[in-house]
């Protein structure tokens, strides 16, 4: 028994001598591998290969602050290399833990080569792979044949990856897939931080979240705070719209987003959608609204006749949400009631015709209800395809092939397809100009159906360089057919009219200056052809050469053709 103990102590002494020799060679570098414990020890000295220490059972060794555990460990003292087998555990300075079934460790380089059921964890994230290279000096791990990182509910996989222990960054490469309960990313290259849960996009990537798809090649997404910022023309494809801009940022926790630089928003409504372009668009996903500034333009699409609208600011939201905070006057059905008996048609307009019933009170009542806040909120469910309104502020311009307009501000709802133009608006259709304090333009299939003017209503059509047909009154209703004005009714106290009569050869025969309570004008091919006066007619027909055509004009006459948008380029170049 004493002899056995003696040989065992002699073995340990020889091991320590061996380690002492190792210290003499490399103590300055601090790379020595020390044996901490094992159930069994074995020492072999092979002249050509070096000295080996074999540790079996609960083996534990240490190099500086790094601990190695395994079922068995073999140390080559000459090369400062160890191999470990079974239930391997590397504790790297209590910050990173690595597990596997096989390990080869180069002590000089502090490089680990792990195989079989490899797992690396830093207390937050877990990296699993079948083969891993791990640098204990710089805490860097690499895999080349497939790996997975799990951080809370986020799972990332790739063919290759690099883990940086100091920063907790993981660099994924080749067939990268990130899966989160709320979104997923597919790409070729990705940088992810385990601490901050921020994903950095560094290559073309596709981000899928529900029905929303984001295509981008530069940017980041903060999983923890649900915030993203993307650059280099990111593209969003949702179920109801597409969106592209130079840069986009959004916060999914609040629903707010912002797009900057050449932003283009396109709706997918096949029955008549809309597009928005601007240099800045702010969105609210929860309210399905957006605010466009910096040269915004709205496109209302309908077959081939698109309506173009520009302003300093454009805002869009849901009609159903708008009615919760303020009510929208319903004007289309109400104004349809403005009917009456038609009077006898006149060619030279010099004779009084059959009296019409007085509708002035009705028109006044309609005007008041159309501008004031409605008392009754609509509770019926709203069709999602029409649950959209637009507001435009300052320097509003409208262009379509059949109608053009200007105004200070505008409200348009898909629910009733009505433009509401405020503060001295102007509308043009063919050769006709219409002005007033407020103008409502009713559309059907995005084409003008009817136009209603509140207060100081005036219509002017140019017959020649100096001759203008004119109607002025308090209110005005104009009706369209096939996109052209067909019939106009003007009411005033009284209403004024200047009308240039022509013969069968289209030559001017005189000019009629008249007033009446109600004036009706009938058009052919967008040009006034007949005038009807109803109630309290007074007027005179003047020969063409016996009148000053400037003096005969109605009060506050203004021909504003120089301000008229002539083509869509006048809108696009705004």
URRA-V403704 format. One record per residue. N is the residue number from 1. RES is the residue in one letter. PSI is psi in degrees with one decimal (NA if undefined). D_LAST is the distance of its C-alpha to the last C-alpha in whole Angstrom. Layout:
N|RES|PSI|D_LAST, N|RES|PSI|D_LAST
This chain:
1|X|-46.7|104, 2|X|-36.6|104, 3|X|-37.8|103, 4|X|-46.2|100, 5|X|-39.5|99, 6|X|-46.3|100, 7|X|-35.1|98, 8|X|-43.2|95, 9|X|-36.3|95, 10|X|-37.3|95, 11|X|-46.1|92, 12|X|-38.2|90, 13|X|-40.6|91, 14|X|-35.8|91, 15|X|-45.0|87, 16|X|-37.8|87, 17|X|-40.6|88, 18|X|-44.6|86, 19|X|-35.7|83, 20|X|-40.2|84, 21|X|-38.5|84, 22|X|-39.0|81, 23|X|-40.5|80, 24|X|-33.6|81, 25|X|-35.8|79, 26|X|16.7|76, 27|X|-34.2|76, 28|X|-30.0|74, 29|X|-14.2|71, 30|X|30.6|72, 31|X|10.6|71, 32|X|143.1|75, 33|X|119.8|75, 34|X|139.5|77, 35|X|128.0|79, 36|X|-51.0|79, 37|X|166.4|81, 38|X|160.6|82, 39|X|-36.0|85, 40|X|145.4|86, 41|X|148.3|86, 42|X|133.7|87, 43|X|129.5|87, 44|X|138.9|88, 45|X|105.5|88, 46|X|118.9|87, 47|X|-46.0|88, 48|X|-30.5|86, 49|X|-21.8|83, 50|X|-170.1|83, 51|X|135.2|84, 52|X|140.4|83, 53|X|126.7|83, 54|X|128.7|83, 55|X|127.8|82, 56|X|131.2|82, 57|X|111.6|81, 58|X|44.6|79, 59|X|140.6|78, 60|X|126.7|76, 61|X|169.5|75, 62|X|141.0|73, 63|X|113.8|71, 64|X|-120.3|70, 65|X|9.5|68, 66|X|127.2|67, 67|X|141.5|70, 68|X|128.7|71, 69|X|144.7|73, 70|X|168.3|74, 71|X|-38.6|77, 72|X|147.9|78, 73|X|136.7|77, 74|X|127.8|78, 75|X|126.2|78, 76|X|104.4|79, 77|X|-33.0|79, 78|X|-45.3|79, 79|X|-6.9|76, 80|X|48.4|75, 81|X|140.5|73, 82|X|150.0|74, 83|X|137.3|74, 84|X|149.3|73, 85|X|132.6|74, 86|X|121.6|73, 87|X|52.7|71, 88|X|141.4|70, 89|X|122.4|68, 90|X|121.5|66, 91|X|103.0|66, 92|X|92.6|64, 93|X|33.1|64, 94|X|13.9|64, 95|X|-37.7|60, 96|X|132.9|60, 97|X|131.9|62, 98|X|137.4|62, 99|X|147.5|65, 100|X|-174.8|66, 101|X|-14.3|69, 102|X|142.6|70, 103|X|133.4|69, 104|X|125.5|69, 105|X|127.0|69, 106|X|107.6|69, 107|X|-37.3|70, 108|X|-44.8|69, 109|X|-11.9|66, 110|X|44.3|65, 111|X|130.3|64, 112|X|139.1|64, 113|X|108.6|64, 114|X|145.6|65, 115|X|157.9|65, 116|X|108.5|66, 117|X|50.6|64, 118|X|135.4|62, 119|X|130.7|60, 120|X|132.4|59, 121|X|145.2|58, 122|X|19.5|56, 123|X|-16.8|57, 124|X|-56.1|54, 125|X|158.3|53, 126|X|125.5|55, 127|X|128.2|55, 128|X|142.8|57, 129|X|175.7|58, 130|X|-22.5|61, 131|X|136.2|61, 132|X|136.0|59, 133|X|126.6|60, 134|X|128.4|60, 135|X|111.4|60, 136|X|-21.5|62, 137|X|-46.6|61, 138|X|1.1|57, 139|X|50.8|57, 140|X|127.0|55, 141|X|141.5|56, 142|X|140.2|55, 143|X|152.8|55, 144|X|-3.6|55, 145|X|39.5|56, 146|X|130.9|54, 147|X|165.5|54, 148|X|139.8|52, 149|X|129.0|51, 150|X|124.2|51, 151|X|103.7|50, 152|X|-116.6|50, 153|X|3.6|49, 154|X|130.9|47, 155|X|128.4|48, 156|X|135.9|47, 157|X|152.6|49, 158|X|169.2|48, 159|X|-44.6|51, 160|X|153.9|51, 161|X|154.1|50, 162|X|126.3|51, 163|X|130.8|52, 164|X|107.3|51, 165|X|-35.5|54, 166|X|-38.7|53, 167|X|-11.3|49, 168|X|27.8|50, 169|X|146.5|47, 170|X|125.6|47, 171|X|113.3|46, 172|X|142.9|46, 173|X|142.3|45, 174|X|114.4|46, 175|X|54.9|45, 176|X|135.3|44, 177|X|122.9|44, 178|X|127.0|43, 179|X|124.1|44, 180|X|154.1|44, 181|X|-25.5|44, 182|X|-14.5|40, 183|X|169.4|39, 184|X|151.1|40, 185|X|132.2|39, 186|X|133.5|40, 187|X|179.9|39, 188|X|-23.5|41, 189|X|137.8|41, 190|X|144.2|41, 191|X|127.2|42, 192|X|136.3|43, 193|X|124.6|45, 194|X|-36.6|47, 195|X|-54.0|47, 196|X|-17.3|44, 197|X|33.2|43, 198|X|129.4|40, 199|X|122.0|39, 200|X|123.9|37, 201|X|122.6|35, 202|X|7.1|36, 203|X|164.1|36, 204|X|125.2|34, 205|X|154.7|35, 206|X|121.0|35, 207|X|122.8|35, 208|X|128.1|36, 209|X|101.7|36, 210|X|-123.8|37, 211|X|0.3|34, 212|X|132.2|32, 213|X|127.7|32, 214|X|127.4|30, 215|X|122.0|30, 216|X|162.0|30, 217|X|4.8|31, 218|X|130.1|31, 219|X|-165.5|31, 220|X|158.5|34, 221|X|126.8|35, 222|X|103.0|37, 223|X|-41.2|40, 224|X|-45.2|42, 225|X|-0.6|39, 226|X|43.7|36, 227|X|143.3|33, 228|X|153.0|31, 229|X|123.2|29, 230|X|147.7|28, 231|X|177.7|26, 232|X|53.7|25, 233|X|59.0|23, 234|X|152.8|25, 235|X|129.5|25, 236|X|131.5|26, 237|X|108.6|28, 238|X|177.8|29, 239|X|-26.2|31, 240|X|-6.3|28, 241|X|165.8|25, 242|X|154.6|24, 243|X|130.3|22, 244|X|146.3|21, 245|X|169.5|19, 246|X|-37.0|20, 247|X|141.5|22, 248|X|143.9|24, 249|X|142.5|26, 250|X|156.4|28, 251|X|104.1|31, 252|X|-20.6|33, 253|X|-31.4|36, 254|X|-21.5|33, 255|X|-1.4|30, 256|X|146.3|28, 257|X|163.4|25, 258|X|137.3|22, 259|X|134.4|20, 260|X|140.0|18, 261|X|105.3|16, 262|X|47.5|14, 263|X|137.7|16, 264|X|118.4|16, 265|X|124.5|18, 266|X|125.1|20, 267|X|158.7|22, 268|X|16.5|25, 269|X|110.5|26, 270|X|-18.6|28, 271|X|-0.7|28, 272|X|78.0|24, 273|X|-163.6|22, 274|X|153.4|19, 275|X|152.6|16, 276|X|132.2|14, 277|X|144.0|12, 278|X|168.0|11, 279|X|-10.1|12, 280|X|124.5|15, 281|X|120.6|17, 282|X|132.9|20, 283|X|154.6|23, 284|X|102.0|26, 285|X|-37.1|28, 286|X|-35.2|31, 287|X|-3.0|29, 288|X|48.8|27, 289|X|162.9|24, 290|X|155.6|20, 291|X|119.9|18, 292|X|129.3|14, 293|X|177.8|12, 294|X|75.3|10, 295|X|54.7|7, 296|X|149.4|9, 297|X|132.4|9, 298|X|132.7|12, 299|X|117.4|14, 300|X|111.9|17, 301|X|133.4|19, 302|X|104.4|22, 303|X|-122.7|24, 304|X|-7.2|22, 305|X|83.8|20, 306|X|142.0|17, 307|X|127.5|15, 308|X|131.4|11, 309|X|128.6|10, 310|X|154.5|7, 311|X|174.3|9, 312|X|-37.3|10, 313|X|136.7|12, 314|X|135.6|14, 315|X|140.6|18, 316|X|141.9|20, 317|X|-174.8|24, 318|X|133.6|27, 319|X|-39.0|28, 320|X|-35.0|32, 321|X|-37.0|31, 322|X|-37.1|29, 323|X|-13.1|32, 324|X|-26.0|34, 325|X|-33.5|33, 326|X|151.8|31, 327|X|147.4|32, 328|X|123.2|30, 329|X|134.9|31, 330|X|109.1|32, 331|X|-24.8|31, 332|X|-52.6|31, 333|X|-36.1|35, 334|X|-46.3|35, 335|X|-16.1|34, 336|X|-19.3|35, 337|X|-5.9|38, 338|X|79.0|37, 339|X|179.4|40, 340|X|170.9|42, 341|X|134.8|45, 342|X|141.6|43, 343|X|177.5|45, 344|X|138.4|46, 345|X|144.3|44, 346|X|148.6|44, 347|X|-47.7|43, 348|X|-1.1|43, 349|X|27.6|43, 350|X|-8.2|46, 351|X|144.2|48, 352|X|145.6|48, 353|X|-177.0|48, 354|X|139.9|49, 355|X|142.7|48, 356|X|155.6|46, 357|X|147.2|47, 358|X|115.8|45, 359|X|13.4|42, 360|X|-38.8|40, 361|X|-39.8|42, 362|X|-45.5|40, 363|X|-41.6|37, 364|X|-41.0|37, 365|X|-40.8|38, 366|X|-40.4|35, 367|X|-43.5|33, 368|X|-44.7|34, 369|X|-24.0|35, 370|X|-22.0|31, 371|X|-29.8|30, 372|X|167.6|32, 373|X|129.2|33, 374|X|145.9|35, 375|X|-27.3|39, 376|X|123.4|39, 377|X|137.9|37, 378|X|128.5|37, 379|X|-6.8|39, 380|X|147.7|39, 381|X|143.4|38, 382|X|134.3|34, 383|X|124.9|33, 384|X|-29.1|31, 385|X|-19.0|29, 386|X|5.9|28, 387|X|63.6|28, 388|X|135.3|25, 389|X|157.7|22, 390|X|140.5|19, 391|X|137.6|18, 392|X|139.0|14, 393|X|127.8|14, 394|X|128.4|13, 395|X|47.7|10, 396|X|133.0|10, 397|X|139.7|9, 398|X|135.7|11, 399|X|132.1|12, 400|X|169.8|15, 401|X|-29.3|18, 402|X|-12.9|20, 403|X|140.0|18, 404|X|154.4|15, 405|X|159.1|14, 406|X|155.9|13, 407|X|168.4|15, 408|X|-38.9|15, 409|X|164.1|16, 410|X|145.6|17, 411|X|130.7|20, 412|X|131.9|20, 413|X|133.4|23, 414|X|-17.8|25, 415|X|-39.8|28, 416|X|3.5|28, 417|X|48.8|25, 418|X|126.9|24, 419|X|131.8|20, 420|X|111.7|21, 421|X|132.2|19, 422|X|157.0|20, 423|X|84.3|20, 424|X|53.7|20, 425|X|162.0|18, 426|X|137.2|18, 427|X|143.3|18, 428|X|139.8|19, 429|X|121.6|21, 430|X|-120.9|22, 431|X|18.2|23, 432|X|137.1|24, 433|X|132.8|22, 434|X|131.1|23, 435|X|165.1|22, 436|X|-179.6|24, 437|X|-40.0|24, 438|X|139.4|23, 439|X|131.9|23, 440|X|127.9|24, 441|X|115.4|23, 442|X|129.6|25, 443|X|154.2|24, 444|X|118.7|27, 445|X|39.5|26, 446|X|16.6|22, 447|X|146.9|23, 448|X|132.3|24, 449|X|-40.5|27, 450|X|152.7|27, 451|X|132.1|26, 452|X|132.6|27, 453|X|130.0|27, 454|X|126.2|28, 455|X|133.7|29, 456|X|42.8|29, 457|X|136.9|28, 458|X|135.3|27, 459|X|133.4|27, 460|X|134.5|26, 461|X|135.2|27, 462|X|124.1|27, 463|X|-33.7|30, 464|X|-168.4|30, 465|X|-42.1|29, 466|X|-1.0|31, 467|X|127.9|32, 468|X|127.1|30, 469|X|136.4|31, 470|X|141.6|31, 471|X|131.4|32, 472|X|137.4|31, 473|X|-164.3|33, 474|X|-50.2|33, 475|X|160.6|31, 476|X|137.9|30, 477|X|126.7|30, 478|X|135.6|29, 479|X|145.8|30, 480|X|152.9|28, 481|X|122.5|30, 482|X|38.8|29, 483|X|1.2|25, 484|X|145.5|26, 485|X|135.0|28, 486|X|-33.2|31, 487|X|141.4|33, 488|X|137.3|32, 489|X|125.0|34, 490|X|132.9|34, 491|X|139.2|36, 492|X|-175.6|37, 493|X|63.4|40, 494|X|-178.4|40, 495|X|143.3|37, 496|X|149.9|36, 497|X|136.3|36, 498|X|120.4|35, 499|X|127.8|36, 500|X|113.4|37, 501|X|144.3|40, 502|X|157.2|40, 503|X|-170.2|43, 504|X|-21.4|44, 505|X|11.4|43, 506|X|26.9|39, 507|X|141.9|40, 508|X|132.5|40, 509|X|-11.4|43, 510|X|172.6|42, 511|X|131.7|40, 512|X|126.6|40, 513|X|112.9|40, 514|X|162.1|41, 515|X|151.6|40, 516|X|160.7|41, 517|X|-31.9|41, 518|X|129.5|39, 519|X|128.7|38, 520|X|134.9|37, 521|X|131.6|35, 522|X|138.6|35, 523|X|152.4|33, 524|X|124.5|34, 525|X|37.1|31, 526|X|4.6|28, 527|X|139.9|30, 528|X|131.7|33, 529|X|-36.3|36, 530|X|147.1|38, 531|X|137.9|39, 532|X|130.9|41, 533|X|135.0|42, 534|X|119.2|44, 535|X|129.4|46, 536|X|50.7|46, 537|X|130.9|45, 538|X|140.2|46, 539|X|168.7|44, 540|X|140.2|45, 541|X|121.6|44, 542|X|139.8|44, 543|X|151.7|45, 544|X|-35.6|42, 545|X|0.4|43, 546|X|24.3|45, 547|X|144.8|41, 548|X|109.9|39, 549|X|-17.4|36, 550|X|-39.3|34, 551|X|-27.3|36, 552|X|-7.5|36, 553|X|154.0|33, 554|X|162.9|33, 555|X|139.7|32, 556|X|30.2|28, 557|X|130.6|27, 558|X|122.3|24, 559|X|113.8|22, 560|X|32.9|18, 561|X|-26.2|17, 562|X|-18.0|15, 563|X|-4.3|13, 564|X|130.5|13, 565|X|116.2|10, 566|X|-34.2|13, 567|X|171.5|12, 568|X|-20.9|10, 569|X|-28.4|8, 570|X|-25.1|6, 571|X|-46.9|5, 572|X|-28.8|5, 573|X|10.7|4, 574|X|NA|0
